[in-house]
Amino acid sequence: MKLPAYPKYKPSGVEWLGDVPEHWGVKRLRYLTAIRKGRLPGETFTSPTADSDLPYLSMDFLRGETDCPNYVAATTDLVLAEDGDLLLLWDGSNAGEFLTAKKGVVSSTVARLETRCVERSFLAYACKALEPQIKDQTVGMGIPHVSGDELKSCSLPYPESAEQQGIATFLNLETGRMDRLVAKKQMLIKRLKEKRTALISRTVTCGLPPAAARTADLPENLHFKTSGLDWLGDIPKHWDVGPLKSFAKDGRKTFTDGDWVELPFITDEGVRLIQTGNVGIGTYKEQGFRYVTEASFSELGCTEVMPNDVLICRLDGPVGRACLAPNLGVRMITSVDNTILKARSNVSPKFLIYLLSSVPWLSWIDALCRVGGGFRMRISRTMLGNIRVPIPPFLEQAAIAKYLDAETAKLDALVSKVETAVERLQEYRTALITAAVTGKIDVRKESHGK
């Protein structure tokens, strides 16, 4: 969509705005809004207990990171919001982000902006354009927070009321179209990921599909037997079942926990320490860099992790997830809550990773960990090693891993392509809002014609 510029412009005197249409004004936020920061309630609830109880609008709830808010009793000393009100995240990692309210009680880390002499929808769009400036001005050594004085001193473009309404109408229409398209693409991403998960779960428990088996010069899995395992169900008749630790080769420390490394031993170089956060579901995730010295490696009697060792996390996130150890170009160890499995020569480590990424496996481990409750979800190495799992013949393990490598790569490429399209749509959405509310494009004819 190519839209014209305004006929004439003038300097706004505000760096982030640049030139604005000649007939527009510029006003500081303090004159356009009253800012009311939320408060801590006297009591919180996990569920509503009375009709007057409202959801507590925390950052996590507003950003959609949790669907289960706390509820609080709505009292006169609290700041309340209605659907569609403009909110600002005041404290926290996302401080400076503007969001649209749901009806509820404004939390102590959020502020409500009450509009004055400005159209609410236009103000919301203008504040989204202002957002990068607000985020740049957050203060605080630990948890960032918005500076109230800086916020109130921020300047916003100020066209006349009718033009504000026209710009908001135009943006409502165009961003609505983009949001619906993004939602469709995100649903496609979700379905592709579900297909990937289902493919892995089906193949590691039932074997290769007939066509893939023929391609691998293997017999089709036509006959099944009961595995005798609650979590697994039926498996191909010629597969065995055995404890997970039986995949490990003979010898010392071939199925063992990582090392307990206390903070004083941590350095910035040397032997790399792989932590539980590095272990994803079937993937290694690079995040953070911790090391120990070669001297500490020897002093602590650490177990060296080799590339393609199987790392199984015994802590939640979920419990039982696994990845192959990468080749980082340095010696490696891992933390105590990761179990190291050094596979036998007749075991495919990649097959094992796919098995430990399957829904039946992860669901079973989750169920085991929940028996009897407990503060933190975890499983012992002994219990982990004794869990019985399916064991196909080695050639079939290798064929399954090769098949899943190829098929998941296709699905991952599709997901990546759709995710790129979503990113571009979201970038265009942001750019369109900024261009419209700062007057870089003239949408008056568009908004009048819709």
Secondary structure in CASP SS format (residue, H / E / C, confidence):
PFRMAT SS
TARGET T0000
AUTHOR 0000-0000-0000
METHOD secondary structure of the structure
MODEL  1
M C 1.00
K C 1.00
L C 1.00
P C 1.00
A C 1.00
Y C 1.00
P C 1.00
K C 1.00
Y E 1.00
K E 1.00
P E 1.00
S C 1.00
G C 1.00
V C 1.00
E C 1.00
W C 1.00
L C 1.00
G C 1.00
D E 1.00
V E 1.00
P E 1.00
E C 1.00
H C 1.00
W C 1.00
G E 1.00
V E 1.00
K E 1.00
R E 1.00
L H 1.00
R H 1.00
Y H 1.00
L H 1.00
T E 1.00
A E 1.00
I E 1.00
R E 1.00
K E 1.00
G C 1.00
R C 1.00
L C 1.00
P C 1.00
G C 1.00
E C 1.00
T C 1.00
F E 1.00
T C 1.00
S C 1.00
P C 1.00
T C 1.00
A C 1.00
D C 1.00
S C 1.00
D E 1.00
L E 1.00
P E 1.00
Y E 1.00
L E 1.00
S C 1.00
M H 1.00
D H 1.00
F H 1.00
L H 1.00
R C 1.00
G C 1.00
E C 1.00
T C 1.00
D C 1.00
C C 1.00
P C 1.00
N C 1.00
Y E 1.00
V E 1.00
A E 1.00
A C 1.00
T C 1.00
T C 1.00
D C 1.00
L C 1.00
V C 1.00
L E 1.00
A E 1.00
E C 1.00
D C 1.00
G C 1.00
D C 1.00
L E 1.00
L E 1.00
L E 1.00
L E 1.00
W C 1.00
D E 1.00
G C 1.00
S C 1.00
N C 1.00
A C 1.00
G C 1.00
E C 1.00
F E 1.00
L E 1.00
T E 1.00
A C 1.00
K C 1.00
K C 1.00
G E 1.00
V E 1.00
V E 1.00
S C 1.00
S C 1.00
T C 1.00
V E 1.00
A E 1.00
R E 1.00
L E 1.00
E E 1.00
T E 1.00
R C 1.00
C C 1.00
V C 1.00
E C 1.00
R H 1.00
S H 1.00
F H 1.00
L H 1.00
A H 1.00
Y H 1.00
A H 1.00
C H 1.00
K H 1.00
A H 1.00
L H 1.00
E H 1.00
P H 1.00
Q H 1.00
I H 1.00
K H 1.00
D H 1.00
Q C 1.00
T C 1.00
V E 1.00
G C 1.00
M C 1.00
G C 1.00
I C 1.00
P C 1.00
H E 1.00
V C 1.00
S C 1.00
G H 1.00
D H 1.00
E H 1.00
L H 1.00
K H 1.00
S H 1.00
C C 1.00
S E 1.00
L E 1.00
P E 1.00
Y E 1.00
P C 1.00
E C 1.00
S H 1.00
A H 1.00
E H 1.00
Q H 1.00
Q H 1.00
G H 1.00
I H 1.00
A H 1.00
T H 1.00
F H 1.00
L H 1.00
N H 1.00
L H 1.00
E H 1.00
T H 1.00
G H 1.00
R H 1.00
M H 1.00
D H 1.00
R H 1.00
L H 1.00
V H 1.00
A H 1.00
K H 1.00
K H 1.00
Q H 1.00
M H 1.00
L H 1.00
I H 1.00
K H 1.00
R H 1.00
L H 1.00
K H 1.00
E H 1.00
K H 1.00
R H 1.00
T H 1.00
A H 1.00
L H 1.00
I H 1.00
S H 1.00
R H 1.00
T H 1.00
V H 1.00
T H 1.00
C H 1.00
G C 1.00
L C 1.00
P C 1.00
P H 1.00
A H 1.00
A H 1.00
A H 1.00
R H 1.00
T H 1.00
A C 1.00
D C 1.00
L C 1.00
P C 1.00
E C 1.00
N C 1.00
L C 1.00
H C 1.00
F E 1.00
K E 1.00
T E 1.00
S C 1.00
G C 1.00
L C 1.00
D C 1.00
W C 1.00
L C 1.00
G C 1.00
D E 1.00
I E 1.00
P E 1.00
K C 1.00
H C 1.00
W C 1.00
D E 1.00
V E 1.00
G E 1.00
P E 1.00
L H 1.00
K H 1.00
S H 1.00
F H 1.00
A E 1.00
K C 1.00
D C 1.00
G C 1.00
R C 1.00
K C 1.00
T C 1.00
F E 1.00
T E 1.00
D E 1.00
G C 1.00
D E 1.00
W C 1.00
V C 1.00
E C 1.00
L H 1.00
P H 1.00
F H 1.00
I C 1.00
T E 1.00
D C 1.00
E C 1.00
G C 1.00
V E 1.00
R E 1.00
L E 1.00
I E 1.00
Q C 1.00
T H 1.00
G H 1.00
N H 1.00
V E 1.00
G C 1.00
I C 1.00
G C 1.00
T C 1.00
Y E 1.00
K C 1.00
E C 1.00
Q C 1.00
G C 1.00
F C 1.00
R E 1.00
Y E 1.00
V E 1.00
T C 1.00
E H 1.00
A H 1.00
S H 1.00
F H 1.00
S H 1.00
E H 1.00
L C 1.00
G C 1.00
C C 1.00
T C 1.00
E C 1.00
V E 1.00
M C 1.00
P C 1.00
N C 1.00
D C 1.00
V E 1.00
L E 1.00
I E 1.00
C E 1.00
R C 1.00
L E 1.00
D C 1.00
G C 1.00
P C 1.00
V C 1.00
G C 1.00
R C 1.00
A E 1.00
C E 1.00
L E 1.00
A C 1.00
P C 1.00
N C 1.00
L C 1.00
G C 1.00
V C 1.00
R C 1.00
M E 1.00
I E 1.00
T E 1.00
S E 1.00
V C 1.00
D C 1.00
N E 1.00
T E 1.00
I E 1.00
L E 1.00
K C 1.00
A E 1.00
R C 1.00
S C 1.00
N C 1.00
V C 1.00
S C 1.00
P H 1.00
K H 1.00
F H 1.00
L H 1.00
I H 1.00
Y H 1.00
L H 1.00
L C 1.00
S C 1.00
S C 1.00
V H 1.00
P H 1.00
W H 1.00
L H 1.00
S H 1.00
W H 1.00
I H 1.00
D H 1.00
A H 1.00
L H 1.00
C H 1.00
R H 1.00
V C 1.00
G C 1.00
G C 1.00
G C 1.00
F C 1.00
R C 1.00
M C 1.00
R E 1.00
I C 1.00
S C 1.00
R H 1.00
T H 1.00
M H 1.00
L H 1.00
G H 1.00
N H 1.00
I C 1.00
R E 1.00
V E 1.00
P E 1.00
I E 1.00
P C 1.00
P C 1.00
F H 1.00
L H 1.00
E H 1.00
Q H 1.00
A H 1.00
A H 1.00
I H 1.00
A H 1.00
K H 1.00
Y H 1.00
L H 1.00
D H 1.00
A H 1.00
E H 1.00
T H 1.00
A H 1.00
K H 1.00
L H 1.00
D H 1.00
A H 1.00
L H 1.00
V H 1.00
S H 1.00
K H 1.00
V H 1.00
E H 1.00
T H 1.00
A H 1.00
V H 1.00
E H 1.00
R H 1.00
L H 1.00
Q H 1.00
E H 1.00
Y H 1.00
R H 1.00
T H 1.00
A H 1.00
L H 1.00
I H 1.00
T H 1.00
A H 1.00
A H 1.00
V H 1.00
T C 1.00
G C 1.00
K C 1.00
I C 1.00
D C 1.00
V C 1.00
R H 1.00
K H 1.00
E H 1.00
S H 1.00
H H 1.00
G H 1.00
K C 1.00
END
